[in-house]
Amino acid sequence: EVFERVLQNLSGKEFRFLPFLLWCDEEENLKRMAKDQRDPDRIARALSQSRMAFSDVSYPRIDVSKLSIQESARLILEKAGLNRE
């Protein structure tokens, strides 16, 4: 639903849709959610619902488990063919 709303907001604007699914292993996902200070119930919900919601998404996956934000951004740009180096 959120994805559809984003696409609707882009309607009439020029853009190039390059879908990627950013993914990390469950252990890293737990660390990141704890770092965001999410409560245990929210973490449990995310693990049971969110990860399953993306299990059948056909977009190319980029594993960011061991990458910093900057490394992730560089890899996304590289995969999209947008790196400027």
Protein Blocks (a to p, Z undefined) as FASTA:
>chain_A
ZZmmmmmmmgopacddddddddddfklmmmmmmmnopafklmmmmmmmmmmmmmmpcbdc
ddfklpcfklmmmmmmmmnopafZZ
